[in-house]
Amino acid sequence: MSTTPILLTPGPLTTAEATRRAMMRDWGSRDPAFIALTAELRQRILTVANGEGTHAAVPLQGSGTFIVEAAIATLVGPADRLLVLVNGAYGERMVAIARRMGRAVEALRWPEDRAVEPGAVAEALRADPSITHVALVHCETTTGILNPLPAIAAAVAGEGRALLLDAMSSFGALEIDLSATPVTAVLASSNKCLEGVPGIGFALVRPEALERAAGASPSLSFDLHAQWKGFESDGQWRFTPPVQVVAALVEALRLLEAEGGPAARRRRYADNLATLLAGMRRLGFEPFLEEAVQAPIIATFRMPEGRPLAFRPFYDALAERGFLIYPGKLTRAETFRIGCIGALDRRDFERLLLAVAEVMAALEAA
Ligand SMILES: *Cc1c(COP(=O)(O)O)cnc(C)c1O
């Protein structure tokens, strides 16, 4: 494919041309101009979540998983105990990370089509005072399900524990208000709802939690306390920063502000989702989730029943028409996923639906 495809994935995703253009120059990583860009980046990600004055922004080179690993390694100490609330693959990944880091961890699990229940969380915490930290995935990208953040955060804070929030696929679009919601650390990355390019993860962390974590991480690179101290001392990244990715992310954050902030972005994504769900239903595809728990981020569809449609030829035929969809990540049902996020609007989804109809007719005729 020679032209840029439309990415209907959970990231990397379709970016604005201005964001890609921001990468067309070089930066000296220790030059004042880049230090100022880094300061703008740290400021802007705090603003997105209303975290000025309460949280510190700590960007880290790498993908989203890197920042989750760094946060668990740094903030969950050797004497602490982590409870992960799991209803999908990203929750399971946090359990695996904590085990690798040698941290005490356990999981409370729900089926993939059910949201985490705040009452059950409060009960589990009351039953086990040795749990110090709770980890939650805001939008479980495995299915696209939304977990009720405000109620879970209140339950965790009510029991006096710290909450680590994987907001990878929600940050920048779904509401996260750190001035009203008690969260110790929010984790996200450059290439999902912020519509930047891949290469940066970041944490917004309460400074008290960082101070308490000095020297706790068993990893030199995945040490959020040391990374934070680096930024605080001279405004610079500890190790080589992905300079073009920083420039693209700052441009993407300016575009987010110009669009009207996370609330406006959420409305655009919700419109994308509504267009997609209505059109796919007409074509015979049932969404995996009930609408009440579906976040406007990514939708999971079942393969139509009684019709021999395999994922691979379906994928290839759509790719030929310029649309890249995403495989399912479920253990049980045969599914695929279509993202609603990225620099896309309703018209892109209307064109996608025409392509899906065309592809189905061609595959059924074959
Ligand atoms: C994408 C994602 C991750 C992992 O990010 P990578 O960039 O693939 O490492 C973690 N959690 C959630 C909820 C995600 O959507």
The ligand as a Gaussian input file, in Angstrom:
#p B3LYP/6-31G(d) Opt

LIG

0 1
 C       -2.285000      -0.174000      24.411000
 C       -2.476000      -0.479000      25.845000
 C       -1.407000      -0.850000      26.693000
 C       -0.028000      -1.154000      26.212000
 O        0.546000      -0.229000      25.405000
 P        1.701000      -0.634000      24.366000
 O        2.019000       0.696000      23.776000
 O        1.119000      -1.612000      23.388000
 O        2.837000      -1.197000      25.131000
 C       -1.664000      -1.015000      28.037000
 N       -2.896000      -0.866000      28.529000
 C       -3.946000      -0.539000      27.758000
 C       -5.286000      -0.382000      28.382000
 C       -3.766000      -0.339000      26.395000
 O       -4.819000      -0.021000      25.616000

